[in-house]
Amino acid sequence: MASQNKEGYVTHKGYVNVSDTVIYVFGFVLMAVGTLIGIAAIKMTSQAVMAAGLGLLWIGILLVWFSGVIGNKVIPEGFASQKQK
C-alpha cells in the first residue's frame, strides 16, 4: 500500500484520498459538535438528542485515533520499514 517517492519518503495510501491531517481536524470538529449537542440535550432533558451527541462524539474520537490509517500520510525515511537492496 505504501509507495516510495524520489526524495526518500514513503507515502502511505489510506482508505480516503485526503491527508490524515484533514481527517484529524474533522474528527475534532465532530467532537466539538457532539459535545455541544450533549450540552443542549441536558437542557432539553432529551435522551434521543443525548444519544445523537454521544454518537457524534465517539465518531469524532475514532476519526482522531485512526486518522493515520484513514487518510494519506508521508512518512520520512527511517520511520517506515524498508526492504534492503
Phi and psi in radians as a Rosetta constraint file:
Dihedral C 1 N 2 CA 2 C 2 CIRCULARHARMONIC -1.624 0.35
Dihedral N 2 CA 2 C 2 N 3 CIRCULARHARMONIC 2.595 0.35
Dihedral C 2 N 3 CA 3 C 3 CIRCULARHARMONIC -2.242 0.35
Dihedral N 3 CA 3 C 3 N 4 CIRCULARHARMONIC 2.578 0.35
Dihedral C 3 N 4 CA 4 C 4 CIRCULARHARMONIC -1.614 0.35
Dihedral N 4 CA 4 C 4 N 5 CIRCULARHARMONIC 2.269 0.35
Dihedral C 4 N 5 CA 5 C 5 CIRCULARHARMONIC -1.550 0.35
Dihedral N 5 CA 5 C 5 N 6 CIRCULARHARMONIC 2.959 0.35
Dihedral C 5 N 6 CA 6 C 6 CIRCULARHARMONIC -1.179 0.35
Dihedral N 6 CA 6 C 6 N 7 CIRCULARHARMONIC -0.524 0.35
Dihedral C 6 N 7 CA 7 C 7 CIRCULARHARMONIC -1.411 0.35
Dihedral N 7 CA 7 C 7 N 8 CIRCULARHARMONIC -0.005 0.35
Dihedral C 7 N 8 CA 8 C 8 CIRCULARHARMONIC 1.650 0.35
Dihedral N 8 CA 8 C 8 N 9 CIRCULARHARMONIC 0.148 0.35
Dihedral C 8 N 9 CA 9 C 9 CIRCULARHARMONIC -1.653 0.35
Dihedral N 9 CA 9 C 9 N 10 CIRCULARHARMONIC 2.651 0.35
Dihedral C 9 N 10 CA 10 C 10 CIRCULARHARMONIC -1.885 0.35
Dihedral N 10 CA 10 C 10 N 11 CIRCULARHARMONIC 2.235 0.35
Dihedral C 10 N 11 CA 11 C 11 CIRCULARHARMONIC -1.711 0.35
Dihedral N 11 CA 11 C 11 N 12 CIRCULARHARMONIC 2.042 0.35
Dihedral C 11 N 12 CA 12 C 12 CIRCULARHARMONIC -1.525 0.35
Dihedral N 12 CA 12 C 12 N 13 CIRCULARHARMONIC 2.102 0.35
Dihedral C 12 N 13 CA 13 C 13 CIRCULARHARMONIC -1.550 0.35
Dihedral N 13 CA 13 C 13 N 14 CIRCULARHARMONIC 2.121 0.35
Dihedral C 13 N 14 CA 14 C 14 CIRCULARHARMONIC -1.574 0.35
Dihedral N 14 CA 14 C 14 N 15 CIRCULARHARMONIC -2.966 0.35
Dihedral C 14 N 15 CA 15 C 15 CIRCULARHARMONIC -1.304 0.35
Dihedral N 15 CA 15 C 15 N 16 CIRCULARHARMONIC -0.487 0.35
Dihedral C 15 N 16 CA 16 C 16 CIRCULARHARMONIC -2.062 0.35
Dihedral N 16 CA 16 C 16 N 17 CIRCULARHARMONIC 2.427 0.35
Dihedral C 16 N 17 CA 17 C 17 CIRCULARHARMONIC -1.478 0.35
Dihedral N 17 CA 17 C 17 N 18 CIRCULARHARMONIC 1.016 0.35
Dihedral C 17 N 18 CA 18 C 18 CIRCULARHARMONIC -2.374 0.35
Dihedral N 18 CA 18 C 18 N 19 CIRCULARHARMONIC 2.928 0.35
Dihedral C 18 N 19 CA 19 C 19 CIRCULARHARMONIC -1.189 0.35
Dihedral N 19 CA 19 C 19 N 20 CIRCULARHARMONIC 2.631 0.35
Dihedral C 19 N 20 CA 20 C 20 CIRCULARHARMONIC -1.165 0.35
Dihedral N 20 CA 20 C 20 N 21 CIRCULARHARMONIC -0.429 0.35
Dihedral C 20 N 21 CA 21 C 21 CIRCULARHARMONIC -1.163 0.35
Dihedral N 21 CA 21 C 21 N 22 CIRCULARHARMONIC -0.644 0.35
Dihedral C 21 N 22 CA 22 C 22 CIRCULARHARMONIC -1.120 0.35
Dihedral N 22 CA 22 C 22 N 23 CIRCULARHARMONIC -0.733 0.35
Dihedral C 22 N 23 CA 23 C 23 CIRCULARHARMONIC -1.126 0.35
Dihedral N 23 CA 23 C 23 N 24 CIRCULARHARMONIC -0.707 0.35
Dihedral C 23 N 24 CA 24 C 24 CIRCULARHARMONIC -1.073 0.35
Dihedral N 24 CA 24 C 24 N 25 CIRCULARHARMONIC -0.835 0.35
Dihedral C 24 N 25 CA 25 C 25 CIRCULARHARMONIC -1.164 0.35
Dihedral N 25 CA 25 C 25 N 26 CIRCULARHARMONIC -0.723 0.35
Dihedral C 25 N 26 CA 26 C 26 CIRCULARHARMONIC -1.073 0.35
Dihedral N 26 CA 26 C 26 N 27 CIRCULARHARMONIC -0.636 0.35
Dihedral C 26 N 27 CA 27 C 27 CIRCULARHARMONIC -1.101 0.35
Dihedral N 27 CA 27 C 27 N 28 CIRCULARHARMONIC -0.728 0.35
Dihedral C 27 N 28 CA 28 C 28 CIRCULARHARMONIC -1.171 0.35
Dihedral N 28 CA 28 C 28 N 29 CIRCULARHARMONIC -0.615 0.35
Dihedral C 28 N 29 CA 29 C 29 CIRCULARHARMONIC -1.128 0.35
Dihedral N 29 CA 29 C 29 N 30 CIRCULARHARMONIC -0.761 0.35
Dihedral C 29 N 30 CA 30 C 30 CIRCULARHARMONIC -1.104 0.35
Dihedral N 30 CA 30 C 30 N 31 CIRCULARHARMONIC -0.642 0.35
Dihedral C 30 N 31 CA 31 C 31 CIRCULARHARMONIC -1.115 0.35
Dihedral N 31 CA 31 C 31 N 32 CIRCULARHARMONIC -0.721 0.35
Dihedral C 31 N 32 CA 32 C 32 CIRCULARHARMONIC -1.160 0.35
Dihedral N 32 CA 32 C 32 N 33 CIRCULARHARMONIC -0.763 0.35
Dihedral C 32 N 33 CA 33 C 33 CIRCULARHARMONIC -1.123 0.35
Dihedral N 33 CA 33 C 33 N 34 CIRCULARHARMONIC -0.740 0.35
Dihedral C 33 N 34 CA 34 C 34 CIRCULARHARMONIC -1.088 0.35
Dihedral N 34 CA 34 C 34 N 35 CIRCULARHARMONIC -0.678 0.35
Dihedral C 34 N 35 CA 35 C 35 CIRCULARHARMONIC -1.153 0.35
Dihedral N 35 CA 35 C 35 N 36 CIRCULARHARMONIC -0.747 0.35
Dihedral C 35 N 36 CA 36 C 36 CIRCULARHARMONIC -1.136 0.35
Dihedral N 36 CA 36 C 36 N 37 CIRCULARHARMONIC -0.668 0.35
Dihedral C 36 N 37 CA 37 C 37 CIRCULARHARMONIC -1.141 0.35
Dihedral N 37 CA 37 C 37 N 38 CIRCULARHARMONIC -0.676 0.35
Dihedral C 37 N 38 CA 38 C 38 CIRCULARHARMONIC -1.115 0.35
Dihedral N 38 CA 38 C 38 N 39 CIRCULARHARMONIC -0.685 0.35
Dihedral C 38 N 39 CA 39 C 39 CIRCULARHARMONIC -1.148 0.35
Dihedral N 39 CA 39 C 39 N 40 CIRCULARHARMONIC -0.719 0.35
Dihedral C 39 N 40 CA 40 C 40 CIRCULARHARMONIC -1.132 0.35
Dihedral N 40 CA 40 C 40 N 41 CIRCULARHARMONIC -0.618 0.35
Dihedral C 40 N 41 CA 41 C 41 CIRCULARHARMONIC -1.183 0.35
Dihedral N 41 CA 41 C 41 N 42 CIRCULARHARMONIC -0.550 0.35
Dihedral C 41 N 42 CA 42 C 42 CIRCULARHARMONIC -1.141 0.35
Dihedral N 42 CA 42 C 42 N 43 CIRCULARHARMONIC -0.731 0.35
Dihedral C 42 N 43 CA 43 C 43 CIRCULARHARMONIC -1.221 0.35
Dihedral N 43 CA 43 C 43 N 44 CIRCULARHARMONIC -0.565 0.35
Dihedral C 43 N 44 CA 44 C 44 CIRCULARHARMONIC -1.488 0.35
Dihedral N 44 CA 44 C 44 N 45 CIRCULARHARMONIC -0.243 0.35
Dihedral C 44 N 45 CA 45 C 45 CIRCULARHARMONIC 0.885 0.35
Dihedral N 45 CA 45 C 45 N 46 CIRCULARHARMONIC 0.863 0.35
Dihedral C 45 N 46 CA 46 C 46 CIRCULARHARMONIC -1.995 0.35
Dihedral N 46 CA 46 C 46 N 47 CIRCULARHARMONIC 2.112 0.35
Dihedral C 46 N 47 CA 47 C 47 CIRCULARHARMONIC -1.263 0.35
Dihedral N 47 CA 47 C 47 N 48 CIRCULARHARMONIC -0.606 0.35
Dihedral C 47 N 48 CA 48 C 48 CIRCULARHARMONIC -1.178 0.35
Dihedral N 48 CA 48 C 48 N 49 CIRCULARHARMONIC -0.708 0.35
Dihedral C 48 N 49 CA 49 C 49 CIRCULARHARMONIC -1.199 0.35
Dihedral N 49 CA 49 C 49 N 50 CIRCULARHARMONIC -0.660 0.35
Dihedral C 49 N 50 CA 50 C 50 CIRCULARHARMONIC -1.108 0.35
Dihedral N 50 CA 50 C 50 N 51 CIRCULARHARMONIC -0.695 0.35
Dihedral C 50 N 51 CA 51 C 51 CIRCULARHARMONIC -1.121 0.35
Dihedral N 51 CA 51 C 51 N 52 CIRCULARHARMONIC -0.685 0.35
Dihedral C 51 N 52 CA 52 C 52 CIRCULARHARMONIC -1.138 0.35
Dihedral N 52 CA 52 C 52 N 53 CIRCULARHARMONIC -0.730 0.35
Dihedral C 52 N 53 CA 53 C 53 CIRCULARHARMONIC -1.111 0.35
Dihedral N 53 CA 53 C 53 N 54 CIRCULARHARMONIC -0.755 0.35
Dihedral C 53 N 54 CA 54 C 54 CIRCULARHARMONIC -1.159 0.35
Dihedral N 54 CA 54 C 54 N 55 CIRCULARHARMONIC -0.631 0.35
Dihedral C 54 N 55 CA 55 C 55 CIRCULARHARMONIC -1.089 0.35
Dihedral N 55 CA 55 C 55 N 56 CIRCULARHARMONIC -0.805 0.35
Dihedral C 55 N 56 CA 56 C 56 CIRCULARHARMONIC -1.118 0.35
Dihedral N 56 CA 56 C 56 N 57 CIRCULARHARMONIC -0.675 0.35
Dihedral C 56 N 57 CA 57 C 57 CIRCULARHARMONIC -1.054 0.35
Dihedral N 57 CA 57 C 57 N 58 CIRCULARHARMONIC -0.812 0.35
Dihedral C 57 N 58 CA 58 C 58 CIRCULARHARMONIC -1.270 0.35
Dihedral N 58 CA 58 C 58 N 59 CIRCULARHARMONIC -0.560 0.35
Dihedral C 58 N 59 CA 59 C 59 CIRCULARHARMONIC -1.112 0.35
Dihedral N 59 CA 59 C 59 N 60 CIRCULARHARMONIC -0.727 0.35
Dihedral C 59 N 60 CA 60 C 60 CIRCULARHARMONIC -1.090 0.35
Dihedral N 60 CA 60 C 60 N 61 CIRCULARHARMONIC -0.738 0.35
Dihedral C 60 N 61 CA 61 C 61 CIRCULARHARMONIC -1.084 0.35
Dihedral N 61 CA 61 C 61 N 62 CIRCULARHARMONIC -0.771 0.35
Dihedral C 61 N 62 CA 62 C 62 CIRCULARHARMONIC -1.159 0.35
Dihedral N 62 CA 62 C 62 N 63 CIRCULARHARMONIC -0.649 0.35
Dihedral C 62 N 63 CA 63 C 63 CIRCULARHARMONIC -1.118 0.35
Dihedral N 63 CA 63 C 63 N 64 CIRCULARHARMONIC -0.702 0.35
Dihedral C 63 N 64 CA 64 C 64 CIRCULARHARMONIC -1.161 0.35
Dihedral N 64 CA 64 C 64 N 65 CIRCULARHARMONIC -0.780 0.35
Dihedral C 64 N 65 CA 65 C 65 CIRCULARHARMONIC -1.111 0.35
Dihedral N 65 CA 65 C 65 N 66 CIRCULARHARMONIC -0.696 0.35
Dihedral C 65 N 66 CA 66 C 66 CIRCULARHARMONIC -1.898 0.35
Dihedral N 66 CA 66 C 66 N 67 CIRCULARHARMONIC 0.426 0.35
Dihedral C 66 N 67 CA 67 C 67 CIRCULARHARMONIC -1.099 0.35
Dihedral N 67 CA 67 C 67 N 68 CIRCULARHARMONIC -0.578 0.35
Dihedral C 67 N 68 CA 68 C 68 CIRCULARHARMONIC -1.195 0.35
Dihedral N 68 CA 68 C 68 N 69 CIRCULARHARMONIC -0.495 0.35
Dihedral C 68 N 69 CA 69 C 69 CIRCULARHARMONIC -1.454 0.35
Dihedral N 69 CA 69 C 69 N 70 CIRCULARHARMONIC -0.651 0.35
Dihedral C 69 N 70 CA 70 C 70 CIRCULARHARMONIC -1.315 0.35
Dihedral N 70 CA 70 C 70 N 71 CIRCULARHARMONIC -0.759 0.35
Dihedral C 70 N 71 CA 71 C 71 CIRCULARHARMONIC -1.764 0.35
Dihedral N 71 CA 71 C 71 N 72 CIRCULARHARMONIC 3.001 0.35
Dihedral C 71 N 72 CA 72 C 72 CIRCULARHARMONIC -1.399 0.35
Dihedral N 72 CA 72 C 72 N 73 CIRCULARHARMONIC 2.555 0.35
Dihedral C 72 N 73 CA 73 C 73 CIRCULARHARMONIC -2.588 0.35
Dihedral N 73 CA 73 C 73 N 74 CIRCULARHARMONIC 2.684 0.35
Dihedral C 73 N 74 CA 74 C 74 CIRCULARHARMONIC -1.839 0.35
Dihedral N 74 CA 74 C 74 N 75 CIRCULARHARMONIC 2.182 0.35
Dihedral C 74 N 75 CA 75 C 75 CIRCULARHARMONIC -1.906 0.35
Dihedral N 75 CA 75 C 75 N 76 CIRCULARHARMONIC 2.162 0.35
Dihedral C 75 N 76 CA 76 C 76 CIRCULARHARMONIC -1.129 0.35
Dihedral N 76 CA 76 C 76 N 77 CIRCULARHARMONIC 2.673 0.35
Dihedral C 76 N 77 CA 77 C 77 CIRCULARHARMONIC -1.058 0.35
Dihedral N 77 CA 77 C 77 N 78 CIRCULARHARMONIC 2.398 0.35
Dihedral C 77 N 78 CA 78 C 78 CIRCULARHARMONIC 1.833 0.35
Dihedral N 78 CA 78 C 78 N 79 CIRCULARHARMONIC -0.414 0.35
Dihedral C 78 N 79 CA 79 C 79 CIRCULARHARMONIC -1.672 0.35
Dihedral N 79 CA 79 C 79 N 80 CIRCULARHARMONIC -0.245 0.35
Dihedral C 79 N 80 CA 80 C 80 CIRCULARHARMONIC -1.952 0.35
Dihedral N 80 CA 80 C 80 N 81 CIRCULARHARMONIC 2.676 0.35
Dihedral C 80 N 81 CA 81 C 81 CIRCULARHARMONIC -1.285 0.35
Dihedral N 81 CA 81 C 81 N 82 CIRCULARHARMONIC 2.280 0.35
Dihedral C 81 N 82 CA 82 C 82 CIRCULARHARMONIC -2.059 0.35
Dihedral N 82 CA 82 C 82 N 83 CIRCULARHARMONIC 2.506 0.35
Dihedral C 82 N 83 CA 83 C 83 CIRCULARHARMONIC -1.383 0.35
Dihedral N 83 CA 83 C 83 N 84 CIRCULARHARMONIC 2.335 0.35
Dihedral C 83 N 84 CA 84 C 84 CIRCULARHARMONIC -1.421 0.35
Dihedral N 84 CA 84 C 84 N 85 CIRCULARHARMONIC 2.296 0.35
